């Protein structure tokens, strides 16, 4: 026969004192149930009896008796704290889409194929790219014991929008907008727009300046084109000067001058072109370089070089032809900026006296304001140019030993590496040209050894 035992209970406070937890154990044999009054008396002695959950306690006593198992209930409760909600970043495109960088070119390592970009990524200047739903603070709780005390809540965590090129944050930091039209993506965690303009018709003649990148879906001819970022040309470039501050991607080019601190990528042929690249020139295996001079400080990868007619062609690496030229450009632009500032200051002199200033019309005041803004812009440009000049002075001191890799080279091609040069006298296949004999000669080696 089971020995009789009275029902029992245990009371404990939750960690934050917002709840009293009552564990009720059932009686055994002919023992009596726990008394509701006993539990309420204990709550009162704990200063938690002012707001007991009587019905829950009764149900707990009955549940323990029927199930013959211990049962836990909330015997008293204060006010539970409500945690805040974390801030949320809402992008205009799904994050998995934004993680897709501009597409790589299938046959030119390192190049971007701008002509196959997903239009889903294209944004317009001024368009909102992302916003933040601010964090919610939450509300305080109260203990279930007297005297009631505040119970802290967990505030929502803030969020920040990290921005990269061509993206601007609103003053409150809650909205990001594109400052230029282009390709929108996440570069790491930074909202970035690769800015460019698109030209769908052939460009023929004249000078054309782009403050960002430029895509040409047709050819260009007899023109002078300057771009502050990359240029990609899908058609033929002919008799054209390309002065670019980013990478250049070409289909075919004839009689062109190409100057860039970046890379030049060639899908088709370079015919009698003068190329100066501070990084590399990379061509497809089936491309041809015929005539002209291709100079790339960082190295050259080419298909076929020269011609059966022995047209003079030069490949040159490890000599920096770009930096000295850029140094001259900077000096000229510094002179231009200084001249512009002097002209602005001369134009403002008549209005510096207080008497002249008082007699100005609103139109004149706005004009003076614009002139001061132009003066500040020219001053900022001078600062940036001087910074760049200091940087290129350091670049000019760099010395590297780059390589030239070709699939086929005809006789009559000059290979230059630094101060060394070599005239090709016999056709060669799949070779690389490297410095040898401690930098006193150029040697041809199999491509596998040149890489």
Secondary structure as the mmCIF struct_conf table of DSSP 4:
data_model
#
loop_
_struct_conf.conf_type_id
_struct_conf.id
_struct_conf.beg_label_comp_id
_struct_conf.beg_label_asym_id
_struct_conf.beg_label_seq_id
_struct_conf.end_label_comp_id
_struct_conf.end_label_asym_id
_struct_conf.end_label_seq_id
HELX_LH_PP_P HELX_LH_PP_P1 UNK A 2 UNK A 4
STRN STRN1 UNK A 5 UNK A 5
STRN STRN2 UNK A 8 UNK A 13
TURN_TY1_P TURN_TY1_P1 UNK A 15 UNK A 16
BEND BEND1 UNK A 17 UNK A 18
STRN STRN3 UNK A 19 UNK A 25
HELX_LH_PP_P HELX_LH_PP_P2 UNK A 26 UNK A 27
STRN STRN4 UNK A 28 UNK A 28
TURN_TY1_P TURN_TY1_P2 UNK A 29 UNK A 30
HELX_LH_PP_P HELX_LH_PP_P3 UNK A 31 UNK A 35
HELX_RH_AL_P HELX_RH_AL_P1 UNK A 36 UNK A 45
TURN_TY1_P TURN_TY1_P3 UNK A 46 UNK A 47
HELX_RH_3T_P HELX_RH_3T_P1 UNK A 49 UNK A 51
STRN STRN5 UNK A 52 UNK A 52
HELX_RH_AL_P HELX_RH_AL_P2 UNK A 54 UNK A 67
TURN_TY1_P TURN_TY1_P4 UNK A 68 UNK A 68
BEND BEND2 UNK A 69 UNK A 69
STRN STRN6 UNK A 71 UNK A 77
STRN STRN7 UNK A 79 UNK A 79
STRN STRN8 UNK A 82 UNK A 83
STRN STRN9 UNK A 88 UNK A 91
BEND BEND3 UNK A 92 UNK A 93
HELX_RH_AL_P HELX_RH_AL_P3 UNK A 95 UNK A 98
TURN_TY1_P TURN_TY1_P5 UNK A 99 UNK A 99
HELX_LH_PP_P HELX_LH_PP_P4 UNK A 101 UNK A 101
BEND BEND4 UNK A 102 UNK A 102
HELX_LH_PP_P HELX_LH_PP_P5 UNK A 103 UNK A 103
STRN STRN10 UNK A 104 UNK A 104
HELX_LH_PP_P HELX_LH_PP_P6 UNK A 105 UNK A 105
BEND BEND5 UNK A 106 UNK A 108
TURN_TY1_P TURN_TY1_P6 UNK A 109 UNK A 110
STRN STRN11 UNK A 112 UNK A 112
HELX_RH_3T_P HELX_RH_3T_P2 UNK A 114 UNK A 116
HELX_RH_3T_P HELX_RH_3T_P3 UNK A 119 UNK A 121
STRN STRN12 UNK A 122 UNK A 123
TURN_TY1_P TURN_TY1_P7 UNK A 125 UNK A 126
STRN STRN13 UNK A 128 UNK A 133
HELX_LH_PP_P HELX_LH_PP_P7 UNK A 134 UNK A 136
STRN STRN14 UNK A 138 UNK A 139
STRN STRN15 UNK A 141 UNK A 142
BEND BEND6 UNK A 144 UNK A 147
HELX_LH_PP_P HELX_LH_PP_P8 UNK A 148 UNK A 148
STRN STRN16 UNK A 150 UNK A 151
HELX_LH_PP_P HELX_LH_PP_P9 UNK A 155 UNK A 158
STRN STRN17 UNK A 162 UNK A 163
TURN_TY1_P TURN_TY1_P8 UNK A 165 UNK A 166
STRN STRN18 UNK A 167 UNK A 169
TURN_TY1_P TURN_TY1_P9 UNK A 171 UNK A 172
BEND BEND7 UNK A 173 UNK A 174
STRN STRN19 UNK A 175 UNK A 178
BEND BEND8 UNK A 179 UNK A 180
STRN STRN20 UNK A 182 UNK A 187
TURN_TY1_P TURN_TY1_P10 UNK A 188 UNK A 189
STRN STRN21 UNK A 190 UNK A 199
BEND BEND9 UNK A 201 UNK A 201
STRN STRN22 UNK A 203 UNK A 204
BEND BEND10 UNK A 205 UNK A 206
STRN STRN23 UNK A 207 UNK A 210
BEND BEND11 UNK A 211 UNK A 212
STRN STRN24 UNK A 213 UNK A 216
BEND BEND12 UNK A 217 UNK A 218
STRN STRN25 UNK A 220 UNK A 221
BEND BEND13 UNK A 222 UNK A 222
STRN STRN26 UNK A 224 UNK A 227
BEND BEND14 UNK A 228 UNK A 229
STRN STRN27 UNK A 231 UNK A 238
BEND BEND15 UNK A 239 UNK A 239
STRN STRN28 UNK A 241 UNK A 244
BEND BEND16 UNK A 245 UNK A 246
STRN STRN29 UNK A 248 UNK A 254
BEND BEND17 UNK A 255 UNK A 255
STRN STRN30 UNK A 257 UNK A 260
BEND BEND18 UNK A 261 UNK A 262
STRN STRN31 UNK A 264 UNK A 266
BEND BEND19 UNK A 267 UNK A 268
STRN STRN32 UNK A 269 UNK A 277
BEND BEND20 UNK A 278 UNK A 279
STRN STRN33 UNK A 280 UNK A 283
TURN_TY1_P TURN_TY1_P11 UNK A 285 UNK A 286
STRN STRN34 UNK A 288 UNK A 296
TURN_TY1_P TURN_TY1_P12 UNK A 297 UNK A 298
STRN STRN35 UNK A 299 UNK A 305
BEND BEND21 UNK A 306 UNK A 306
TURN_TY1_P TURN_TY1_P13 UNK A 308 UNK A 309
STRN STRN36 UNK A 313 UNK A 317
BEND BEND22 UNK A 318 UNK A 318
HELX_RH_AL_P HELX_RH_AL_P4 UNK A 321 UNK A 348
HELX_RH_3T_P HELX_RH_3T_P4 UNK A 349 UNK A 351
BEND BEND23 UNK A 353 UNK A 353
HELX_RH_AL_P HELX_RH_AL_P5 UNK A 354 UNK A 358
TURN_TY1_P TURN_TY1_P14 UNK A 359 UNK A 359
HELX_RH_AL_P HELX_RH_AL_P6 UNK A 362 UNK A 396
TURN_TY1_P TURN_TY1_P15 UNK A 397 UNK A 397
STRN STRN37 UNK A 404 UNK A 409
TURN_TY1_P TURN_TY1_P16 UNK A 411 UNK A 412
STRN STRN38 UNK A 413 UNK A 417
TURN_TY1_P TURN_TY1_P17 UNK A 418 UNK A 419
STRN STRN39 UNK A 420 UNK A 423
BEND BEND24 UNK A 426 UNK A 426
STRN STRN40 UNK A 428 UNK A 436
TURN_TY1_P TURN_TY1_P18 UNK A 437 UNK A 440
STRN STRN41 UNK A 441 UNK A 446
HELX_RH_AL_P HELX_RH_AL_P7 UNK A 447 UNK A 450
#
